[in-house]
Amino acid sequence: MVNRVREKKVTIDLVENPIPIKYDEVPDYTREDYEERINRVYKFSEERGYSHVIVYGDREHFSNLHYLTGVDPRFEEALLILEKGKTPKFILGNECYSYANKIDFDVELILYNPFSLTGQPDYNDQSLLDIFKGCGINEDSKIGLVGWKYYDSSKHTLQNSILDVPNYIVETLCQLVKRENIDNATDIFTHNDYGLRTNLSAKEIVNFELSGTKASRKVYNLIKNLKEGMTEIEASGFLNLDGEPACIHPMVNFGDTNTSYGIASPTYHQKLKIGDSVCVGMTNRGSTVHRAGFYINKPEDLTEEQRKLREEFFHTYFASIVAYYENFKIGNTCGDIYDKVDRVLGGGEPGGIKKYGVVLNPGHLIHTDEWPNTPFNKESKTVIRSGMGVQCDYTAMLKDPYLVVHVEDGFVVADENLRNEIKEISPSCYERIKARQKFMREVLNINLPEEVLPLSDLPAVCFPYMADVNTILCME
């Protein structure tokens, strides 16, 4: 397969002559959408015998609350308390208390000043214990507590379910409820198979496609405008940031030291020169686009040691990306994808992931947070299904000589019914998706399954020379 990888001169029309974004086609989430999501939580609650589900959020860990309410906590902590048959209770600090007035369904807003930033005014003296009592929590309650992650208990030495919300919240709950009656329920939202946020609706897909479209165009614009001598912070200006919320910071790095950090922000003083490694990444909520490679015009711009390995390194990596997409079919398992990547990188034998310095999983799921979970593990039984939102995301890196390559884009899996829903909601979104599929099949020569819907205008595009955006890798 690696022997079929070739360099090709192209103009990438997806980004050079882009299909316009039509914001009026992007759907808002309605009262009915949020009520349906909350009702799905109640279904889990009934199955598990929870009297209440309490969802925690803060600035970093906003996605579960945002999914249920449309409110992403800013500056502050927040708690949403759900009890079937009762109006949801939303406990908020000073600034989010006003922000939450955007909610369009029935919810009781409760101001709890200690959730506010330090030193802000206290407008009432209600304790958290009093609030919990007022929400009907007592010694007979069983609580499903949603934090950020859920945990494999075999890797810990704690007797009870592991909780990752602030300790004072847990301790206050334990004044009313036995500790053993408080479960970590985060899997309701992020489990690889049944998590609410790991199964996307057509509305979510249209919103996330907008994110991927914008992120990919920004990344391409930056790479296209790279010039020797510019600093990382100067280059980052070509991302043309607007007010679109980002779930991680922009990443622009030059040189072996800075690119080796993986997730660093641009610096003021690092300047680009020929032969440098380069990393460029942008994430809007629902889609990440990232590229890593070398700012060169030709192989001779690298060191002799790098030149000896460059072609095999880049071509093998690209071949593994091709295998990733070609095998992403409904009914296959995510373990199958792991195995394909591992074997292509390994020259037909297992062990390629380790050989090529891939330290994380070959891909993960995505939502409004960048990594809610990943099923891409060795022997994973998670079945590829319609509604999955996926990041094809794994960096290959060699340390001596230093070589790095990364081609990260998002896509969703959609059966015919879901594809038709997307097309009905946003014809322009669907037009972009079809154009990307055509590009991958006809320009990159990837045998792309019909159910794979690319969200990026740089779908699987690998630049062997980042000083030349008109040369890309493809299959013969």
Secondary structure, 3 states (H helix, E strand, C coil): CHHHEEEEECCCHHHHCCCCCCHHHCCCCCHHHHHHHHHHHHHHHHHHCCCEEEEEECCCCCHHHHHHHCCCCCCCCEEEEECCCCCCEEEECHHHHHHHHHCCCCCEEEECHHHCCCCCCCCCCCCHHHHHHHCCCCCCCCEEEECCCCCCHHHCCCCCCCCCCCHHHHHHHCCCCCHHHEEECCHHHHCCCCCHHHCCCHHHHHHHHHHHHHHHHHHHHHHHCCCCCCEHHHHHHHHCCCCCCECCCCEEEEHHHHHHCCCCCCCCCCECCCCCEEEEEEEECCEEEEEEEECCCCHHHCCHHHHHHHHHHHHHHHHHHHHHHHCCCCCCEHHHHHHHHHHHHCCCCCCHHHHCCCCCCCCEECCCCCCCCCCCCCCCCCECCCCCEEEECCCEEEECCEEEEEEEEEEEECCHHHHHHHHHHCHHHHHHHHHHHHHHHHCCCCCCCCCEEECCCCCCCCCCCCCCCCEEEEEC
